[in-house]
Every structure is written in structure tokens, then in C-alpha cells.
Amino acid sequence: MTEETRKAIDRICKGDPIECSAEAYRSEIRDALVRFALVCVDNNDTVRMRTALGEVNRLDRKHGYGPSARSPGKLT
């Protein structure tokens, strides 16, 4: 885990939004946030789990991660 990823997880724990580059988000921060949310589920910490997944959703939209907005119903 890189220092930037650690800082992102720390910001989530404090309830602050994450600011990162699209490259850093796609390369490792997104995966780390999802893993963090899963750990929170295991620990019955639904508040942090929802916060982490909400941040994943926000950053997915910000950095254009996921299916194209032009054709949300088409996978090809």
C-alpha cells in the first residue's frame, strides 16, 4: 500500500473526502477503498462502510470509472 492510499483511507476514517489523481484512483485507491468497506462490514461498522462506498461512487463519477454514461444499458 502506497502512502497516497494510506492517506486516502485515513481521510475516510476522519469523514473527509478524498482528493487524488485519476491514475492513482484507478491503479490502487479504488481497490483499497472497496477492501476497506469489506473489512468494515466484517466489523459491523456500517457507517464507515457506507462512507467508503459513497466515496467510491463519487470518485467513479469524477474520474469516469465504469460503464459509459452514453450507453448505460449496453455492455458492448
PyMOL commands that set and color helices and strands:
alter all, ss='L'
color gray80, all
select helices_A, chain A and resi 3-14+22-42+46-63
alter helices_A, ss='H'
color red, helices_A
deselect
rebuild
show_as cartoon
